[in-house]
Amino acid sequence: MAKKDDKSTKNAPLIGIDIGGTGIKGGIVDLKKGKLVGDRFRVPTPQPATPESVAETVAAVVAELDARPDAPSPDSPIGVTFPGIIQHGVVHSAANVDKSWLNTDIDTLLTKRLGRPVEVINDADAAGLAEARYGAGAGVSGTVLVITLGTGIGSAFIFNGKLVPNAELGHLEIDGFDAESKASAVARERDGLSWTEYSVLLQRYFSHVEFLFSPELFIVGGGISKRADEYLPHMKLRTKIVPAELKNDAGIVGAAIEVALSHKLAK
């Protein structure tokens, strides 16, 4: 029998799952458009968020997506994000989930539980991939830094459209402190800062990162990217800085991109 032409599988829809500290969400991703097919499906992250409980919750999200008419093949690979450093499929940090995740082979865990190939990527890296391919960074050459402001500060380092993984720029030390301890979105709320006051801290952080890397573009993600007009106008940088475009879908889309690239299902 002749080998089936794989053109039909290139950029075919895939499932992406985004594991967060408070919620686990997933969707079917149209890789031609960088958009979800249908609605996101979200459930609360189990507490405690142990490897076993999270794996079961991911399986439940996948089952719901698999039951949809537009679902990809049941043996298609799945992309998953995780809020920690991922190297060769192993978790090396776990700030917002249970510490039992440390040194867990999350690729193997989820592949066994789901019975199909799984590729796991850091959540900020996934958002960066999505923005670089379909969002504010599309078509930008050179260095693009995607900075997500949320519980902490996440970062993705993109060079000529390709990801340099696990750039933990939220942990740069500024004025004797971990940057994210003072300049994350949660820190702003905790310290009761106005947007103008917060922009001073962001200016300090982004100026430092700009000096270190001289990027072509900063993209600001995370929940408060929707309020970018409250703080970006107060900031003065050499580098252009813009809000992310994919919003809450970025992690899901980026997870699908990662698994598609790993399995040569996308260009």
N, C-alpha and C positions, 0 to 999 in steps of 0.2 A: 504494500500500500504506500502511495506517495505521502511524504511528510506534509502535514497540513501547513499552509501558509500562515505565518504568525502575524501578518499585518492586521488581522481582525482583532488580535489581542493587544496590539500596541495602543496605549492610552485608553484602554477599556476601563469602565468604572471599577473602583476598588473601595473597600471599607477602610476608614480611618477611625482610630479611637484615641481620645485625649484624656489621659488620667491626670486629675488634679487633686489638690488637697481637700476640696469640698465637694467636687462633682466629677463623675466619669461620663463623658459624652462621646457620641459617635455619629457617623453619617456615611452615606454612600457618596463618593467623590467622583465627579465628572472630570477626568484629567485633561480633557481637551479645553475645558473652560475654567478649571480651577474653582468650581462651585459645587455645592451639594445638590444631589438629586433627592428632592423631598426634604423633610424637616430633620433637624438634629434630634437625637434621642438622648436624654440626660437622666441619670439617676444619682442619688447622693453617694459619695465615697463612704464605704463602710468604716465604722470606727470600732476598734482600732483598725487602721489600714494596713493589715499584714499582707504578705505575699499571697497567702491562700485565700483570704477574703476578697482581695482586689481581683485575683484571677477569676473567682466565681462571678463577681460583678461584671467584669469585662465579658465573660461568657454570656451573661444574660443580655448585655447590650448587643453583642454580636447576633444572638439568637433573634432578637427583635428586628434587627436590620436584615438578617437572612430571610425573614418571613415576608419581606416586602416584594412586590412585583418587579421592581427595578434592581433587585439584589444581584450582585455578580455571582459567578459560579461558586458553589459551596466549597470548592477546594482551592479557590483563589487565595493568594497571600493577603495578610492583613498588616497594616502599619499601625503602630501604637506609640504614643508619646508617654514620657515619664518625667516627673519633676525632680530630676537628679542627673548626675554625671553618668553617662552610659559609655562604656568602653568594651568593645568586642562582646556586646550583649550582656555585660555584667554591670550591676548597679554599684557605684562608688560614692554616692552621697544620697542622703534622704532627709532633707530639711523639713518637708511638710507631710511626710508619711511616716509609718512606723520604722524604727531603727533596725528592725529585723530584716529590712530590705538590703542592708549593706552586704555586699559581696554575693548577692543573689544573682544567678544567671536567669534574668528575666526573659530573654529570648527563648530559652529552653522551657522554662516554666509555662509560658503562655502557648508555645507551640504544642506542648503535650496536652494542655488543657483544652485547646481549641481544635486540635487534630488537623491543623493546617499550618503552613509556614507563617511565621510572625517575625517582623523586624521592629525593634524598639529604638527610638531616638529621643534625645533630650527635648523637653517641651519647647524651650525657647529656640532651639535649633530648628525644630519643625516649623514654628511660626516664621522663622527667617527664610527657610526654603520656600514657603508659600508666598511670602511677600516678594522674594527675589524673582520668582517665576511668573506670578499672576498679579502682584500688587504694586505697591509704590516703587519697588526696586526693579521692576521688569525692564530689561534693556539697558540697565546701568552697568557700565564696565568699571573695573577697579574694585576698591574696597567699599562695601556697604555694611554698615553696622545696624542691626535691628536690636533695639533696647526695649524690653518689656518692663513696665512699671506696675507692680502688683504687690503681693505679699512680700516679695523681695525685688531684686532687679535681675532679670534674666537677659541674656544677650546671645545673639547669633552673628558670627563673622562670615560674611559672604565675599568671595573674591572672584571676579569675572563669572558670576552666576553660580559658583560652586561653594559648597559649605566647608568651612574649616571647623570641625566639631569641638564642642565642649569648651568654648571660650567663656569663662566665668568672670565676666567683667563687672558684675555686681559686687564682687569681693575685692575690688581694688581698695587700697587704704587711702583715704583722704582725710587730712586733718586729724590723723590718729584713730579714725574709725573705719570699720567696714562700710563702704559706700551705701549699701542697701539698708544699713541700720538707721540711716538718716534721711535718705533720699527716695525710698520706695513709696508707693502710694499708701501703704498701710502706715508707714512712719509719719506721713503728712497728717493722716487722720488722728493717729495716736498723740501727736504733738500739737494738734489743734491749729495747724498753720493755714493761713489764707493762701490763695493761689499765688499772689504776688510774693509772699514770703517763701513759698515752696519753689517758685521759679529761681530764687537766689541759690538754693541748694542744687537745683538741677543745672543751673549755669556752672557752678563749681565742678560738678561731676562731668558734664559733657565737655567742658573746656579741657579737663584733664585727659579724658579719653581722646579728644581731638588731637591734643598735643602728642599723645603716644602713637596714634595710628594714622592720622591725616586721611580720614576716609573721604570718599566722594559724596556720601549721603548717609545721614542718620534717619532711621525710621523708628518712631516711637509707638510701641504697642502696649497691650494690657488694657484693662477696663477703662482707665482714665484717658486713653487716647481719644475717647469720645468728647472729652473736655479740653482738647488740645488748644482751643482758642483762648482758654483761661491762663495758660502759662507760656506757650511757645512765643507769642508776640513780645514777651519780656526778655527773651534770651537773645544774646548776640554772639554768633559763632561765624567762623569763616565757612564752615560746612553747611550746606543746605540741610534743614531738618524738617521732616513732615510726619504727620500721623499715619499709622498703618491703615490699610484699606480693607483687609479681610476680617477685621474685628474678631468676634468669638469663634469664627470658623477656621482661623489660621492654623491652629494646632491639628485639627482633623485633616485639613487639606495637606498640610506638610507631612503628616504621617503617611498619607497615601502616596505622596510624591516619593518619599524615602523608600518605601517598599517597592514601588514601581521601578525606581532606578536600580535598586539592589537585584531585582529579578529581571532586569532588562525588558520591562514592560512599558517603558516610556523613554523618550529621547532626551 
